[in-house]
Each structure stands twice: as structure tokens, then as C-alpha cells.
Amino acid sequence: MYEAEISRANPCCIVILVDQSGSMNDPWGTSQYRKASGVASVLNNLLRTLVIRCAKGPEIRDYFYVSVIGFGGHGVRPAFQGRLQGMTLVPISMVGKNPVRVVTKGKTKYPIWVEPVASGTTPMCGALRMAIQIITDWIQKHPNSYPPIVFNITDGAATDGDPQPIAEELKSMRTTDGNVLLFNIHISSAKADPIVFPNTERGLPNEFAVQLFRMASILPKKMVTLAKEYKYDVHKNSRGFVFNADMAMVIKFFDIGTRAPMSGELRE
């Protein structure tokens, strides 16, 4: 399980759900960033990394298809902007060629695809349902692919119902290589110590963290190995959940979640 080879003929699907509710305008921990701007920075970093990983010379090979879905006061909708606005699932080559803008820092260029947004409520259930729609279509077209990976980034509770049954439905979907993976990133303004890849809900600070922990998938073996390389204390039943992570930790979380499918050889 979770061993399928990634190729252009058999790519991998990544769906990122981004909380864009009003509370995302609050500070992110002790950093200088608001949650919304910090999350946008992390997402743009992830997309840039995926583009670089899939680049072979001047060509960007479509090993990944990526969806970024925002949920907040505007409802639930694709979060890509610029030429990709309104697009639900985008091949990584198209992502690489269509940033909204490019920021230059020193000699390095940083493409921007997602801008900060923060308003209204938190329709997380709607976002999970949209993920189910995207992945249902994906699995029909790619039944033997590495299982789709869903990252859910949020700072609080759903305001449109109980997300746990929908999360269970999402995780029950599968390709021939295994079940869909759902990983939850619970960001916070709290000054509490971060909790990364726990294997128990004991010690989690509130009911929302407990719920997100229960919703999260158990880490596949390759992801456990990568997490250990980052010196995280992971166990057999550790889940893809993090509470109160800072930006650097969230970047590592994404790296572990997206590197594992590529740990084998990529094919033409």
C-alpha cells in the first residue's frame, strides 16, 4: 500500500483546503504574520517546491495535479487567482507557468499563486464535500494512482455542521494502492507548545484539536520514515495532525506529506 509509482501517465492528486474565515486575520502564534498571510506564504512555497521537483530541464512534467480550495465568508471555492482563477484541479505544469505575480528577493524569484483572504465563517464541511467531488472524479480516471492526499489547514471549528462523518467518507475512498489520506494542520494564536504527529488524543488542548486529530489519517510507513528524518517522535499509529505549528513546522509537514509519494523513481 502507498507504493504506486508516479508518472505522467499515473500522476498523483493533491487537494489543499484553506481556512479563509475572519479569524485567519488574527496573529499566527508569536510570529509577525497574520494567519492568512502566513498560510498563503506557506502554500506558495509548497507550490514552488512541487514545480521545481517536477522540472526536467525547461519542461515541467505533470507528476501532480493540484487543487487549492478556500473556505470562508465567500463560501467554498477554488483559491487560485490570476489566470488559474476558478480552476478546481490544475496540472503542475500549468501551475508553474501561471503565477499571479513574481516577487524577487535578492537573486531568487518567488512566484505567487495564492493571496491572503480572511472573512466570515468557517464552512469546513462544504470544503470536505468539494474534496470528495474532486477525488471521486480523479479516482474514476486514475484508479491505480497513488492515493490522493488532502491537506486541511484551519484555525478552528466548522460552522456548517459536524465535519467528522464527511472526513470519514473522504478517507474511505480509495485507489488500488490505498485509501485517501487526510492530514489536518490546526494553526493557532496560542502560546502552547506544538504537538506534531501524535498517536493519541491525550494532551490535546481542546475539543476542536481532538476532532481534527480523530479526522486525520494514520501516517503511511514512508511518511513515518521521513518524519523520523526530521527528528519527530513518530510511532506506528501516529496521525497526520499538527497543533499550534509555526510556519517552519508547517512547511516540514507539507514536505513530509508530498515527498513520500516521490520517494520512488519518477517515470516518464
N, C-alpha and C positions, 0 to 999 in steps of 0.2 A: 504494500500500500504506500501511496505517496512516492512512487518511484518512476512515474511516467516520464519518458524523455520529451523534452520541449524542442520543438522545431517550428519552422514556418508553416508546415502542414498540420502541426498539432500544437498550437500555442496555448498559453495559459491566460486565464481571465482574472483580473484584479479589480475589485469593486471597493471604493473608499466612500464611506458615509461620513459627512462632516456636519457636526452641530453648528448651526449658524443662528442660534437663538440670541435673545438680547443679553443673556448673562455671559456670552462669549466676549462681551466688551469689558468684562472685569479683568483685573491683573492676573497673569499666569504666575502663580507662586510668588517668589521673590524676584522674578526677572523684570526687565524693563519693558517687556512685551505685554500687550493685551492678549487674551487667549486667542481671539480671532486672527490677529496679525501673526502671532507665533505659530498657530496651526497652518496658516497659509504659507508661511516660510518653510515649515517642515514639509508640506505637500509639494511645494515647488522643488525643494531639494530632492525628494523622492523621485519625482518625475524626471528631473535632470539625470539622476543616477540610473534610472531604468533606460533612458535614452542612450546614455554612454555605454551601459552593459550590452545593449543590443546593436551597437555600432560596429560595423566591419568596414574599415576604411571610410569612404564617404557615404556608404549605404547604412541605413538603419533598418535592421531586419525585424519583422513583425513576430517576435517571440512572445510578446504580451499584447493583450488588448486591455485597456484601462477605462474604468468608469469612475467619475467623481460626482457624487450626489450630495447636494446641500439640503439641509432641513432646518427650517426656522420660520420666521414670520411670513416669508414669501410662500410657504408650503414646502413641497418636496419637488426638487427639480435638478437637472444637470447643472453642475457648478463651473464647468469650463466656460471661459469667456473668450472674447475676440472671435476669430473665425470658427472656433470649435463650439461656440455658444449654442446650447440646445441639443448637442450631440450626447447620446446616452452611453455609447461604448465605442471607444476610439482606438484604432491600431497605433502602436507606439511610434511608428514612422510618421504618422500624421500629427501625433502629439509633438514630436521633435521638430517638425517643420513649421508649427503654427503657434508659437508663444504669443501672448498679448503684447509683450514688450520684453526688452533685454536690458538688464542692469549690469553695468561694468564696474567691477571693484578691482583696482589695480590692473593686472593683465588678464583677469578671469571674467568671463561673461556668464551671467546668471539669468536664464530665461524665466519669465513669469507667466504662468498659465491660470493661476487662481488668486483672486484678490480677497482681502478680508471682508467678511459680512457678519453683522450681528444685529438681529432684531427679532422681536416677537417670542413665540412659544417654541416648544421642542417636540415636533411630530416624528419621534423616532420610529413609531410603529409603521407610519407611512413610508419612511425611508427603508426599513427592513422589507416591507412588501414590494417596493420597487426593486430592491436587490433580488428578491425571489423571481420577479418578472424577467429581469435581465439574465439571471442564471438559468432559468427554465429554457429560454431560447438558446443560450450558449450550450447547454448540455445536449439539447436536441441536435445541434450542429457539430458538436465536438464531444461525443460520448466517451472517448478514450483519453481525453486530456488529463493533465494534472488537475486535481480538483480546484475549482475556483476558490479564491481567497477573498474574504470580506473583512475590511478594517472599519470599525465603528469608533469614531472619535467624538466624545461628548463630555460635558461637564456636569450633567445632572440627570434628572428623571424624565421619562417620556410624559408628555402632556396629552397624548391622544390614545391612552389605554395601556394595557399591560404588554410590553414587548417580548416577554419571555416565551409565550407559546409560538409567536411568529419566529423568534430566533430558533426554537426547536425545529419548526418546519423547515427553515432555511438549512439547518445543519443536517437534516435528514436527506436532503438532496445529494445525489452522488453521480460521479462518473465511474467507469470500470476500475479506476485507480483509488477510489476512496470518497469519503463524504466531504461536502463543502466545509471549509474552515472559516470560523467566525472569531475574530480577535477584537477585543474591546480595550480602548485606551480611555481611561477615566482621568481627565485633567482637572485641576483644582486650584483654588486660591489659597488652600490651607497650607500651614507651615509644618504639617505632619511629615514623617519620613515616608519616602516612596515604598510601594510594595510591588514587586515585579515577579511575574510568573509564579504566583502562589499555587500550592496544591491543596489548600484548604481555605474555607471562608473565615475561619477563626482569625481574629485580629483585624478584620476589615472594619473601617470606622463607621459605616452607616449602611442603611438598607439598600441604598442605590448602588453602592460598591458591591454588596453581596449579590444583588440581582445581576449586575454586569459580569461578575465572576461566574455565576451559575450559567449565564448565557454563552460564555466563551468556550471554545473548543479546547480539548486536551492537545498539547503540542505533539506533532509527529516526531519520530525519532531523530530525523535530520535537524529539525529545529532545536531539539534539546541539545544536540551536539554543538550547534552554532552558538546557542545561548551560553553553554559552558566555556566556549572560546572567549566570550565577553566577561567571563568570571561571575556569571549569575549563578545563584544557588538553585538549580532546577532539579526536578525529580521526575519519576516515571509518569505521575499524574498531574504535573504542572500544567496550568492553563494559559492560554494566550490572553492574559489580562494584566494590566498595569494600572495602579492607582497613584495619583499625585506625582507623575513623572515630570521631569523638566524637559526642555527641548532636546538636549543631547540624548537623553534616555529614550525619548520617543523616536528619534532618528535611528538609534540602535534597534529598537523594537521593530521598526519597518524593515531595517536591513536584514534582521533575522528572518522575518516573515517572507521577504521576497528573494533572499539569496538561496534559501533551501531548495526551491524548485529548480534553480540553475546550478546546483552543486554537481550535477552530472554534466556530460558533454552536450553542448548545444549542436543541433544538426542543421543542415541546410534546409 
